[in-house]
């Protein structure tokens, strides 16, 4: 029986097993830091809970999201924040916090979802309402998409968007995604936008090489080709 085998381990073996486990935990992936002209994409942290909970308590922010428009309480926001952190640790990909570089203010989140059973490698964005209308969703999504294609070598990225969410549709189109179909997701019909890595990169910035081999901050250049201003 597995239990009896474990109990028969020597103290030295138990310590060795514990050490291997600790090293594995220390090796868990962390979100890299990306920078654009106005934004910093960084790991979400426990200290973001106040802003995160405020964002998800806003009915207008939640209006088109899969969970429905009912405001989240603080505990649900905490659980979702933990889910975001766990996504990085289990899959090595996930969602970043968006930070305004000049002020250090929390703007929202952008990044990728692909939990078990998901429809694909989804790029999504959520911004606190006071930051709407400045092009930050487009700017952050471009940086995330560039990273997915150039560093992770993903072949395809999708975005699931409520048909009535016209601002998010415009963001998807600005970063080069096009409508590829519809799908039932979370009990709602959603538009499926997508883009392939083979698509000419005209709508988002290229990633510049990191200054040193150990550097985790990638700075993004200005828009390339036909992008124009967001």
KANOR-V786611 format. One record per backbone hydrogen bond with DSSP energy under -0.5 kcal/mol. NH is the residue of the N-H (numbers start at 0). CO is the residue of the C=O. If there is no record, write none. Layout:
nh:co
NH:CO
NH:CO
This chain:
nh:co
4:0
5:1
6:2
7:3
8:5
13:9
14:10
15:11
16:12
17:13
18:14
19:15
20:16
21:17
22:18
23:19
24:20
25:21
26:22
27:24
32:215
33:31
33:40
34:217
35:38
39:98
40:33
41:39
41:96
47:44
48:45
51:47
52:48
53:49
54:50
55:51
56:53
57:54
58:56
61:57
62:58
64:61
67:64
71:55
76:72
77:73
78:74
79:75
80:76
81:77
82:78
83:79
84:80
85:81
86:82
87:83
88:84
89:85
90:86
91:86
91:87
92:86
95:109
96:41
97:107
98:39
98:96
99:104
100:37
100:98
103:99
106:97
107:97
108:125
109:95
110:123
111:93
112:121
117:114
121:112
121:119
122:157
123:110
123:121
125:108
127:106
130:127
131:128
133:130
138:134
139:135
140:136
141:137
142:138
143:139
144:140
145:141
146:142
147:143
148:144
149:145
150:146
151:146
153:147
156:194
157:120
158:192
160:158
160:190
162:188
164:161
165:163
168:164
169:165
170:166
171:167
172:168
173:169
174:170
175:172
176:171
177:193
179:191
180:191
182:189
184:182
184:187
187:184
189:182
190:160
191:180
192:158
192:190
193:177
194:156
196:154
198:195
201:199
207:218
214:211
217:32
217:215
218:216
219:34
220:205
226:201
226:223
